[in-house]
Protein backbone atom coordinates (compact mmCIF):
# COMPACT_ATOMS: atom_id res chain seq x y z
CA UNK A 1 0.00 0.00 0.00
CA UNK A 2 2.89 2.34 0.73
CA UNK A 3 4.32 1.65 -2.72
CA UNK A 4 0.96 2.38 -4.33
CA UNK A 5 0.65 5.58 -2.33
CA UNK A 6 4.16 6.62 -3.35
CA UNK A 7 3.36 5.97 -7.02
CA UNK A 8 0.20 8.02 -6.72
CA UNK A 9 2.04 10.95 -5.17
CA UNK A 10 5.20 10.96 -7.26
CA UNK A 11 3.96 9.35 -10.45
CA UNK A 12 2.98 11.19 -13.58
CA UNK A 13 -0.11 13.17 -12.81
CA UNK A 14 -2.02 15.82 -14.77
CA UNK A 15 -0.63 19.29 -14.29
CA UNK A 16 -3.98 21.03 -14.16
CA UNK A 17 -4.00 23.77 -11.52
CA UNK A 18 -6.18 23.29 -8.46
CA UNK A 19 -7.62 26.72 -8.98
CA UNK A 20 -8.68 25.93 -12.51
CA UNK A 21 -12.08 24.75 -11.35
CA UNK A 22 -14.24 25.43 -14.39
CA UNK A 23 -13.59 24.41 -17.96
CA UNK A 24 -14.12 27.02 -20.66
CA UNK A 25 -17.71 27.15 -21.85
CA UNK A 26 -18.05 26.29 -25.51
CA UNK A 27 -19.99 28.38 -28.00
CA UNK A 28 -22.62 25.67 -28.20
CA UNK A 29 -23.09 25.73 -24.42
CA UNK A 30 -23.40 29.51 -24.46
CA UNK A 31 -26.02 29.32 -27.20
CA UNK A 32 -27.94 26.67 -25.32
CA UNK A 33 -27.76 28.70 -22.11
CA UNK A 34 -28.91 31.82 -23.90
CA UNK A 35 -31.83 30.00 -25.51
CA UNK A 36 -32.96 28.82 -22.08
CA UNK A 37 -33.09 32.21 -20.44
CA UNK A 38 -36.34 33.51 -18.99
CA UNK A 39 -39.36 31.45 -20.02
CA UNK A 40 -37.77 30.07 -23.18
CA UNK A 41 -37.01 26.81 -21.39
CA UNK A 42 -40.80 26.22 -21.18
CA UNK A 43 -41.00 26.57 -24.95
CA UNK A 44 -38.25 24.01 -25.55
CA UNK A 45 -39.66 21.56 -23.01
CA UNK A 46 -43.25 21.69 -24.19
CA UNK A 47 -42.20 21.60 -27.83
CA UNK A 48 -40.23 18.38 -27.37
CA UNK A 49 -42.99 16.78 -25.30
CA UNK A 50 -45.65 17.75 -27.84
CA UNK A 51 -43.55 16.42 -30.73
CA UNK A 52 -43.08 13.03 -29.04
CA UNK A 53 -46.75 12.80 -28.07
CA UNK A 54 -47.95 13.77 -31.54
CA UNK A 55 -45.67 11.20 -33.16
CA UNK A 56 -47.03 8.42 -30.95
CA UNK A 57 -50.57 9.67 -31.52
CA UNK A 58 -50.20 9.53 -35.30
CA UNK A 59 -48.62 6.09 -35.13
CA UNK A 60 -51.55 4.83 -33.03
CA UNK A 61 -53.99 6.06 -35.66
CA UNK A 62 -52.01 4.35 -38.41
CA UNK A 63 -51.67 1.17 -36.36
CA UNK A 64 -55.41 1.02 -35.61
CA UNK A 65 -56.22 1.48 -39.28
CA UNK A 66 -53.95 -1.39 -40.35
CA UNK A 67 -54.82 -3.82 -37.56
CA UNK A 68 -57.54 -6.39 -38.06
CA UNK A 69 -60.46 -6.48 -35.66
CA UNK A 70 -59.74 -8.59 -32.62
CA UNK A 71 -55.97 -8.28 -32.97
CA UNK A 72 -53.61 -9.42 -30.28
CA UNK A 73 -53.75 -7.12 -27.25
CA UNK A 74 -52.42 -9.42 -24.53
CA UNK A 75 -48.92 -9.25 -23.13
CA UNK A 76 -49.19 -5.98 -21.22
CA UNK A 77 -48.20 -7.84 -18.07
CA UNK A 78 -44.97 -8.98 -19.75
CA UNK A 79 -43.94 -5.45 -20.74
CA UNK A 80 -44.64 -4.15 -17.25
CA UNK A 81 -42.75 -7.06 -15.71
CA UNK A 82 -39.63 -6.33 -17.75
CA UNK A 83 -39.73 -2.65 -16.84
CA UNK A 84 -40.14 -3.57 -13.16
CA UNK A 85 -37.13 -5.88 -13.46
CA UNK A 86 -35.10 -3.01 -14.91
CA UNK A 87 -36.11 -0.86 -11.93
CA UNK A 88 -34.98 -3.59 -9.52
CA UNK A 89 -31.69 -3.89 -11.40
CA UNK A 90 -30.97 -0.20 -11.04
CA UNK A 91 -31.90 -0.32 -7.35
CA UNK A 92 -29.34 -3.08 -6.82
CA UNK A 93 -26.79 -1.13 -8.85
CA UNK A 94 -27.35 1.90 -6.64
CA UNK A 95 -26.98 -0.20 -3.51
CA UNK A 96 -23.90 -2.24 -4.37
CA UNK A 97 -22.09 -0.62 -7.31
CA UNK A 98 -22.56 3.14 -7.60
CA UNK A 99 -24.84 5.15 -5.33
CA UNK A 100 -27.46 7.23 -7.13
CA UNK A 101 -29.60 10.10 -5.91
CA UNK A 102 -32.40 8.75 -8.12
CA UNK A 103 -32.74 5.46 -6.24
CA UNK A 104 -36.29 6.34 -5.13
CA UNK A 105 -37.23 6.77 -8.78
CA UNK A 106 -35.92 3.26 -9.45
CA UNK A 107 -37.83 1.92 -6.45
CA UNK A 108 -41.01 3.62 -7.61
CA UNK A 109 -40.60 2.18 -11.10
CA UNK A 110 -40.15 -1.34 -9.73
CA UNK A 111 -43.21 -1.03 -7.48
CA UNK A 112 -45.46 0.64 -10.04
CA UNK A 113 -44.80 -1.64 -12.98
CA UNK A 114 -44.31 -4.81 -10.95
CA UNK A 115 -47.74 -4.49 -9.33
CA UNK A 116 -49.28 -3.27 -12.57
CA UNK A 117 -48.18 -6.50 -14.26
CA UNK A 118 -50.11 -8.42 -11.57
CA UNK A 119 -53.07 -6.12 -12.13
CA UNK A 120 -53.13 -6.99 -15.84
CA UNK A 121 -53.44 -10.67 -14.90
CA UNK A 122 -56.31 -9.94 -12.50
CA UNK A 123 -58.13 -7.64 -14.89
CA UNK A 124 -59.79 -10.43 -16.85
CA UNK A 125 -60.99 -12.42 -13.84
CA UNK A 126 -64.71 -12.81 -13.31
CA UNK A 127 -64.87 -13.57 -9.58
CA UNK A 128 -65.78 -10.80 -7.18
CA UNK A 129 -62.77 -11.38 -4.93
CA UNK A 130 -60.34 -11.15 -7.86
CA UNK A 131 -62.02 -7.94 -9.04
CA UNK A 132 -61.53 -6.49 -5.57
CA UNK A 133 -57.90 -7.63 -5.61
CA UNK A 134 -57.47 -5.83 -8.94
CA UNK A 135 -58.44 -2.47 -7.43
CA UNK A 136 -56.17 -3.02 -4.43
CA UNK A 137 -53.16 -4.03 -6.52
CA UNK A 138 -53.58 -1.20 -9.01
CA UNK A 139 -53.93 1.37 -6.22
CA UNK A 140 -50.68 0.19 -4.65
CA UNK A 141 -49.11 0.33 -8.11
CA UNK A 142 -50.00 4.00 -8.34
CA UNK A 143 -48.26 4.34 -4.99
CA UNK A 144 -45.06 3.57 -6.88
CA UNK A 145 -45.90 6.39 -9.29
CA UNK A 146 -46.42 8.68 -6.30
CA UNK A 147 -42.94 7.80 -5.00
CA UNK A 148 -41.46 8.62 -8.41
CA UNK A 149 -43.34 11.90 -8.79
CA UNK A 150 -42.87 13.20 -5.26
CA UNK A 151 -39.38 12.10 -4.29
CA UNK A 152 -37.78 10.19 -7.16
CA UNK A 153 -36.18 13.17 -8.90
CA UNK A 154 -34.11 14.28 -5.88
CA UNK A 155 -35.16 17.88 -6.50
CA UNK A 156 -33.51 20.62 -4.45
CA UNK A 157 -35.64 22.40 -1.87
CA UNK A 158 -37.85 24.96 -3.55
CA UNK A 159 -41.49 26.13 -3.49
CA UNK A 160 -42.14 24.31 -6.77
CA UNK A 161 -40.77 21.02 -5.44
CA UNK A 162 -42.83 21.35 -2.25
CA UNK A 163 -45.97 22.10 -4.26
CA UNK A 164 -45.33 19.06 -6.43
CA UNK A 165 -45.06 16.78 -3.38
CA UNK A 166 -48.27 18.20 -1.90
CA UNK A 167 -50.03 17.71 -5.24
CA UNK A 168 -48.78 14.12 -5.37
CA UNK A 169 -49.95 13.25 -1.85
CA UNK A 170 -53.35 14.87 -2.41
CA UNK A 171 -53.94 13.02 -5.70
CA UNK A 172 -52.87 9.65 -4.32
CA UNK A 173 -54.91 10.04 -1.12
CA UNK A 174 -57.99 10.84 -3.21
CA UNK A 175 -57.35 7.76 -5.35
CA UNK A 176 -57.19 5.60 -2.20
CA UNK A 177 -60.53 7.00 -0.99
CA UNK A 178 -62.30 6.12 -4.24
CA UNK A 179 -60.66 2.69 -4.20
CA UNK A 180 -62.29 2.01 -0.84
CA UNK A 181 -65.60 3.16 -2.27
CA UNK A 182 -65.31 0.78 -5.22
CA UNK A 183 -64.39 -2.09 -2.93
CA UNK A 184 -67.54 -1.44 -0.89
CA UNK A 185 -69.66 -1.51 -4.04
CA UNK A 186 -68.05 -4.74 -5.18
CA UNK A 187 -67.72 -6.73 -1.98
CA UNK A 188 -70.54 -5.39 0.20
CA UNK A 189 -73.23 -4.15 -2.18
CA UNK A 190 -72.63 -6.94 -4.70
CA UNK A 191 -72.31 -4.73 -7.79
CA UNK A 192 -70.88 -6.51 -10.84
CA UNK A 193 -67.63 -5.48 -12.49
CA UNK A 194 -69.42 -4.34 -15.64
CA UNK A 195 -71.93 -2.18 -13.78
CA UNK A 196 -69.18 -0.69 -11.63
CA UNK A 197 -67.12 0.26 -14.68
CA UNK A 198 -70.14 2.04 -16.20
CA UNK A 199 -71.21 3.75 -12.96
CA UNK A 200 -70.24 7.16 -11.67
CA UNK A 201 -67.91 5.50 -9.14
CA UNK A 202 -66.08 3.68 -11.93
CA UNK A 203 -65.77 6.85 -13.99
CA UNK A 204 -64.43 8.80 -11.02
CA UNK A 205 -61.82 6.10 -10.36
CA UNK A 206 -60.73 6.27 -14.01
CA UNK A 207 -60.49 10.06 -13.71
CA UNK A 208 -58.25 9.64 -10.67
CA UNK A 209 -55.99 7.31 -12.66
CA UNK A 210 -55.70 10.06 -15.29
CA UNK A 211 -54.89 12.55 -12.52
CA UNK A 212 -52.02 10.31 -11.39
CA UNK A 213 -50.68 10.45 -14.95
CA UNK A 214 -50.83 14.24 -14.76
CA UNK A 215 -48.94 14.06 -11.45
CA UNK A 216 -46.18 12.03 -13.14
CA UNK A 217 -45.94 14.43 -16.09
CA UNK A 218 -45.89 17.53 -13.89
CA UNK A 219 -43.13 16.06 -11.72
CA UNK A 220 -40.74 15.78 -14.66
CA UNK A 221 -41.55 19.33 -15.76
CA UNK A 222 -40.96 20.69 -12.24
CA UNK A 223 -37.70 18.72 -12.04
CA UNK A 224 -36.34 20.41 -15.12
CA UNK A 225 -37.70 23.78 -14.08
CA UNK A 226 -35.96 23.82 -10.68
CA UNK A 227 -32.65 22.49 -12.09
CA UNK A 228 -32.51 24.36 -15.39
CA UNK A 229 -29.82 26.75 -14.10
CA UNK A 230 -27.41 23.86 -13.46
CA UNK A 231 -25.08 23.69 -16.44
CA UNK A 232 -24.07 20.05 -16.02
CA UNK A 233 -26.50 17.59 -17.63
CA UNK A 234 -29.09 20.19 -18.58
CA UNK A 235 -29.63 18.84 -22.09
CA UNK A 236 -30.13 15.33 -20.75
CA UNK A 237 -32.62 16.52 -18.13
CA UNK A 238 -34.53 18.35 -20.86
CA UNK A 239 -34.80 15.16 -22.93
CA UNK A 240 -35.82 13.08 -19.90
CA UNK A 241 -38.48 15.56 -18.77
CA UNK A 242 -39.97 15.91 -22.25
CA UNK A 243 -39.96 12.14 -22.77
CA UNK A 244 -41.74 11.41 -19.49
CA UNK A 245 -44.31 14.15 -20.02
CA UNK A 246 -45.06 12.85 -23.52
CA UNK A 247 -45.35 9.27 -22.27
CA UNK A 248 -47.98 10.06 -19.64
CA UNK A 249 -49.87 12.41 -21.96
CA UNK A 250 -50.22 9.67 -24.55
CA UNK A 251 -51.03 6.77 -22.23
CA UNK A 252 -53.67 8.63 -20.19
CA UNK A 253 -55.26 11.14 -22.55
CA UNK A 254 -55.23 9.46 -25.95
CA UNK A 255 -57.83 6.79 -25.05
CA UNK A 256 -60.30 9.59 -24.24
CA UNK A 257 -60.20 10.97 -27.78
CA UNK A 258 -59.82 7.89 -29.96
CA UNK A 259 -62.09 4.96 -30.64
CA UNK A 260 -61.13 1.38 -31.17
CA UNK A 261 -60.90 0.14 -27.60
CA UNK A 262 -58.17 -2.33 -26.83
CA UNK A 263 -56.57 -1.97 -30.27
CA UNK A 264 -55.37 1.48 -29.32
CA UNK A 265 -54.28 0.85 -25.75
CA UNK A 266 -51.58 -1.62 -26.79
CA UNK A 267 -49.78 1.07 -28.80
CA UNK A 268 -49.85 3.80 -26.18
CA UNK A 269 -48.75 1.49 -23.35
CA UNK A 270 -45.82 0.20 -25.37
CA UNK A 271 -44.80 3.77 -26.15
CA UNK A 272 -45.05 4.75 -22.49
CA UNK A 273 -42.90 1.82 -21.36
CA UNK A 274 -40.21 2.53 -23.93
CA UNK A 275 -40.10 6.15 -22.78
CA UNK A 276 -39.46 4.97 -19.21
CA UNK A 277 -36.34 3.12 -20.36
CA UNK A 278 -35.07 6.39 -21.83
CA UNK A 279 -35.72 8.31 -18.60
CA UNK A 280 -34.05 5.69 -16.39
CA UNK A 281 -30.93 5.47 -18.53
CA UNK A 282 -30.61 9.25 -18.63
CA UNK A 283 -30.74 9.33 -14.84
CA UNK A 284 -28.06 6.66 -14.67
CA UNK A 285 -25.94 8.66 -17.13
CA UNK A 286 -26.27 11.75 -14.92
CA UNK A 287 -25.15 9.68 -11.93
CA UNK A 288 -22.09 8.35 -13.77
CA UNK A 289 -21.20 11.86 -14.92
CA UNK A 290 -21.34 13.10 -11.34
CA UNK A 291 -18.87 10.45 -10.21
CA UNK A 292 -16.54 11.10 -13.13
CA UNK A 293 -16.43 14.79 -12.27
CA UNK A 294 -15.78 14.01 -8.58
CA UNK A 295 -12.88 11.72 -9.54
CA UNK A 296 -11.47 14.40 -11.83
CA UNK A 297 -11.59 16.87 -8.98
CA UNK A 298 -9.72 14.39 -6.76
CA UNK A 299 -7.08 13.94 -9.45
CA UNK A 300 -6.54 17.70 -9.65
CA UNK A 301 -6.13 17.87 -5.88
CA UNK A 302 -3.63 15.01 -5.95
CA UNK A 303 -1.70 16.67 -8.77
CA UNK A 304 -1.16 19.91 -6.91
CA UNK A 305 -0.46 18.10 -3.64
CA UNK A 306 2.38 16.06 -5.22
CA UNK A 307 4.30 19.26 -5.92
CA UNK A 308 3.89 20.33 -2.29
CA UNK A 309 5.19 16.99 -1.02
CA UNK A 310 8.29 17.24 -3.19
CA UNK A 311 9.02 20.57 -1.50
CA UNK A 312 8.45 19.11 1.97
CA UNK A 313 5.12 20.77 2.73
CA UNK A 314 2.75 17.83 2.52
CA UNK A 315 -0.95 17.70 1.83
CA UNK A 316 -2.04 19.38 5.05
CA UNK A 317 0.06 22.40 4.18
CA UNK A 318 -2.00 22.92 1.06
CA UNK A 319 -5.53 22.14 2.14
CA UNK A 320 -7.12 20.83 5.32
CA UNK A 321 -8.93 17.48 5.37
CA UNK A 322 -12.25 19.21 6.01
CA UNK A 323 -11.66 21.59 3.13
CA UNK A 324 -10.68 18.69 0.89
CA UNK A 325 -13.85 16.76 1.75
CA UNK A 326 -16.05 19.82 1.43
CA UNK A 327 -14.54 20.63 -1.96
CA UNK A 328 -15.28 17.14 -3.25
CA UNK A 329 -18.78 17.22 -1.77
CA UNK A 330 -19.59 20.52 -3.46
CA UNK A 331 -18.18 19.30 -6.75
CA UNK A 332 -20.38 16.21 -6.70
CA UNK A 333 -23.51 17.81 -5.23
CA UNK A 334 -23.47 20.59 -7.82
CA UNK A 335 -23.88 18.06 -10.60
C-alpha positions in Angstrom: 0.0 0.0 0.0 2.9 2.3 0.7 4.3 1.7 -2.7 1.0 2.4 -4.3 0.7 5.6 -2.3 4.2 6.6 -3.3 3.4 6.0 -7.0 0.2 8.0 -6.7 2.0 10.9 -5.2 5.2 11.0 -7.3 4.0 9.4 -10.5 3.0 11.2 -13.6 -0.1 13.2 -12.8 -2.0 15.8 -14.8 -0.6 19.3 -14.3 -4.0 21.0 -14.2 -4.0 23.8 -11.5 -6.2 23.3 -8.5 -7.6 26.7 -9.0 -8.7 25.9 -12.5 -12.1 24.7 -11.3 -14.2 25.4 -14.4 -13.6 24.4 -18.0 -14.1 27.0 -20.7 -17.7 27.1 -21.9 -18.0 26.3 -25.5 -20.0 28.4 -28.0 -22.6 25.7 -28.2 -23.1 25.7 -24.4 -23.4 29.5 -24.5 -26.0 29.3 -27.2 -27.9 26.7 -25.3 -27.8 28.7 -22.1 -28.9 31.8 -23.9 -31.8 30.0 -25.5 -33.0 28.8 -22.1 -33.1 32.2 -20.4 -36.3 33.5 -19.0 -39.4 31.5 -20.0 -37.8 30.1 -23.2 -37.0 26.8 -21.4 -40.8 26.2 -21.2 -41.0 26.6 -25.0 -38.3 24.0 -25.5 -39.7 21.6 -23.0 -43.3 21.7 -24.2 -42.2 21.6 -27.8 -40.2 18.4 -27.4 -43.0 16.8 -25.3 -45.6 17.8 -27.8 -43.6 16.4 -30.7 -43.1 13.0 -29.0 -46.7 12.8 -28.1 -47.9 13.8 -31.5 -45.7 11.2 -33.2 -47.0 8.4 -30.9 -50.6 9.7 -31.5 -50.2 9.5 -35.3 -48.6 6.1 -35.1 -51.5 4.8 -33.0 -54.0 6.1 -35.7 -52.0 4.3 -38.4 -51.7 1.2 -36.4 -55.4 1.0 -35.6 -56.2 1.5 -39.3 -54.0 -1.4 -40.3 -54.8 -3.8 -37.6 -57.5 -6.4 -38.1 -60.5 -6.5 -35.7 -59.7 -8.6 -32.6 -56.0 -8.3 -33.0 -53.6 -9.4 -30.3 -53.8 -7.1 -27.2 -52.4 -9.4 -24.5 -48.9 -9.3 -23.1 -49.2 -6.0 -21.2 -48.2 -7.8 -18.1 -45.0 -9.0 -19.8 -43.9 -5.5 -20.7 -44.6 -4.1 -17.3 -42.7 -7.1 -15.7 -39.6 -6.3 -17.7 -39.7 -2.7 -16.8 -40.1 -3.6 -13.2 -37.1 -5.9 -13.5 -35.1 -3.0 -14.9 -36.1 -0.9 -11.9 -35.0 -3.6 -9.5 -31.7 -3.9 -11.4 -31.0 -0.2 -11.0 -31.9 -0.3 -7.4 -29.3 -3.1 -6.8 -26.8 -1.1 -8.9 -27.4 1.9 -6.6 -27.0 -0.2 -3.5 -23.9 -2.2 -4.4 -22.1 -0.6 -7.3 -22.6 3.1 -7.6 -24.8 5.2 -5.3 -27.5 7.2 -7.1 -29.6 10.1 -5.9 -32.4 8.7 -8.1 -32.7 5.5 -6.2 -36.3 6.3 -5.1 -37.2 6.8 -8.8 -35.9 3.3 -9.4 -37.8 1.9 -6.4 -41.0 3.6 -7.6 -40.6 2.2 -11.1 -40.2 -1.3 -9.7 -43.2 -1.0 -7.5 -45.5 0.6 -10.0 -44.8 -1.6 -13.0 -44.3 -4.8 -10.9 -47.7 -4.5 -9.3 -49.3 -3.3 -12.6 -48.2 -6.5 -14.3 -50.1 -8.4 -11.6 -53.1 -6.1 -12.1 -53.1 -7.0 -15.8 -53.4 -10.7 -14.9 -56.3 -9.9 -12.5 -58.1 -7.6 -14.9 -59.8 -10.4 -16.8 -61.0 -12.4 -13.8 -64.7 -12.8 -13.3 -64.9 -13.6 -9.6 -65.8 -10.8 -7.2 -62.8 -11.4 -4.9 -60.3 -11.1 -7.9 -62.0 -7.9 -9.0 -61.5 -6.5 -5.6 -57.9 -7.6 -5.6 -57.5 -5.8 -8.9 -58.4 -2.5 -7.4 -56.2 -3.0 -4.4 -53.2 -4.0 -6.5 -53.6 -1.2 -9.0 -53.9 1.4 -6.2 -50.7 0.2 -4.6 -49.1 0.3 -8.1 -50.0 4.0 -8.3 -48.3 4.3 -5.0 -45.1 3.6 -6.9 -45.9 6.4 -9.3 -46.4 8.7 -6.3 -42.9 7.8 -5.0 -41.5 8.6 -8.4 -43.3 11.9 -8.8 -42.9 13.2 -5.3 -39.4 12.1 -4.3 -37.8 10.2 -7.2 -36.2 13.2 -8.9 -34.1 14.3 -5.9 -35.2 17.9 -6.5 -33.5 20.6 -4.5 -35.6 22.4 -1.9 -37.8 25.0 -3.6 -41.5 26.1 -3.5 -42.1 24.3 -6.8 -40.8 21.0 -5.4 -42.8 21.3 -2.3 -46.0 22.1 -4.3 -45.3 19.1 -6.4 -45.1 16.8 -3.4 -48.3 18.2 -1.9 -50.0 17.7 -5.2 -48.8 14.1 -5.4 -49.9 13.3 -1.8 -53.4 14.9 -2.4 -53.9 13.0 -5.7 -52.9 9.7 -4.3 -54.9 10.0 -1.1 -58.0 10.8 -3.2 -57.3 7.8 -5.4 -57.2 5.6 -2.2 -60.5 7.0 -1.0 -62.3 6.1 -4.2 -60.7 2.7 -4.2 -62.3 2.0 -0.8 -65.6 3.2 -2.3 -65.3 0.8 -5.2 -64.4 -2.1 -2.9 -67.5 -1.4 -0.9 -69.7 -1.5 -4.0 -68.1 -4.7 -5.2 -67.7 -6.7 -2.0 -70.5 -5.4 0.2 -73.2 -4.1 -2.2 -72.6 -6.9 -4.7 -72.3 -4.7 -7.8 -70.9 -6.5 -10.8 -67.6 -5.5 -12.5 -69.4 -4.3 -15.6 -71.9 -2.2 -13.8 -69.2 -0.7 -11.6 -67.1 0.3 -14.7 -70.1 2.0 -16.2 -71.2 3.7 -13.0 -70.2 7.2 -11.7 -67.9 5.5 -9.1 -66.1 3.7 -11.9 -65.8 6.9 -14.0 -64.4 8.8 -11.0 -61.8 6.1 -10.4 -60.7 6.3 -14.0 -60.5 10.1 -13.7 -58.3 9.6 -10.7 -56.0 7.3 -12.7 -55.7 10.1 -15.3 -54.9 12.5 -12.5 -52.0 10.3 -11.4 -50.7 10.4 -14.9 -50.8 14.2 -14.8 -48.9 14.1 -11.5 -46.2 12.0 -13.1 -45.9 14.4 -16.1 -45.9 17.5 -13.9 -43.1 16.1 -11.7 -40.7 15.8 -14.7 -41.6 19.3 -15.8 -41.0 20.7 -12.2 -37.7 18.7 -12.0 -36.3 20.4 -15.1 -37.7 23.8 -14.1 -36.0 23.8 -10.7 -32.6 22.5 -12.1 -32.5 24.4 -15.4 -29.8 26.7 -14.1 -27.4 23.9 -13.5 -25.1 23.7 -16.4 -24.1 20.1 -16.0 -26.5 17.6 -17.6 -29.1 20.2 -18.6 -29.6 18.8 -22.1 -30.1 15.3 -20.7 -32.6 16.5 -18.1 -34.5 18.4 -20.9 -34.8 15.2 -22.9 -35.8 13.1 -19.9 -38.5 15.6 -18.8 -40.0 15.9 -22.3 -40.0 12.1 -22.8 -41.7 11.4 -19.5 -44.3 14.2 -20.0 -45.1 12.8 -23.5 -45.4 9.3 -22.3 -48.0 10.1 -19.6 -49.9 12.4 -22.0 -50.2 9.7 -24.5 -51.0 6.8 -22.2 -53.7 8.6 -20.2 -55.3 11.1 -22.6 -55.2 9.5 -26.0 -57.8 6.8 -25.0 -60.3 9.6 -24.2 -60.2 11.0 -27.8 -59.8 7.9 -30.0 -62.1 5.0 -30.6 -61.1 1.4 -31.2 -60.9 0.1 -27.6 -58.2 -2.3 -26.8 -56.6 -2.0 -30.3 -55.4 1.5 -29.3 -54.3 0.9 -25.8 -51.6 -1.6 -26.8 -49.8 1.1 -28.8 -49.9 3.8 -26.2 -48.8 1.5 -23.4 -45.8 0.2 -25.4 -44.8 3.8 -26.2 -45.0 4.7 -22.5 -42.9 1.8 -21.4 -40.2 2.5 -23.9 -40.1 6.1 -22.8 -39.5 5.0 -19.2 -36.3 3.1 -20.4 -35.1 6.4 -21.8 -35.7 8.3 -18.6 -34.1 5.7 -16.4 -30.9 5.5 -18.5 -30.6 9.3 -18.6 -30.7 9.3 -14.8 -28.1 6.7 -14.7 -25.9 8.7 -17.1 -26.3 11.8 -14.9 -25.1 9.7 -11.9 -22.1 8.3 -13.8 -21.2 11.9 -14.9 -21.3 13.1 -11.3 -18.9 10.5 -10.2 -16.5 11.1 -13.1 -16.4 14.8 -12.3 -15.8 14.0 -8.6 -12.9 11.7 -9.5 -11.5 14.4 -11.8 -11.6 16.9 -9.0 -9.7 14.4 -6.8 -7.1 13.9 -9.5 -6.5 17.7 -9.7 -6.1 17.9 -5.9 -3.6 15.0 -5.9 -1.7 16.7 -8.8 -1.2 19.9 -6.9 -0.5 18.1 -3.6 2.4 16.1 -5.2 4.3 19.3 -5.9 3.9 20.3 -2.3 5.2 17.0 -1.0 8.3 17.2 -3.2 9.0 20.6 -1.5 8.5 19.1 2.0 5.1 20.8 2.7 2.7 17.8 2.5 -1.0 17.7 1.8 -2.0 19.4 5.0 0.1 22.4 4.2 -2.0 22.9 1.1 -5.5 22.1 2.1 -7.1 20.8 5.3 -8.9 17.5 5.4 -12.2 19.2 6.0 -11.7 21.6 3.1 -10.7 18.7 0.9 -13.8 16.8 1.8 -16.1 19.8 1.4 -14.5 20.6 -2.0 -15.3 17.1 -3.3 -18.8 17.2 -1.8 -19.6 20.5 -3.5 -18.2 19.3 -6.8 -20.4 16.2 -6.7 -23.5 17.8 -5.2 -23.5 20.6 -7.8 -23.9 18.1 -10.6 
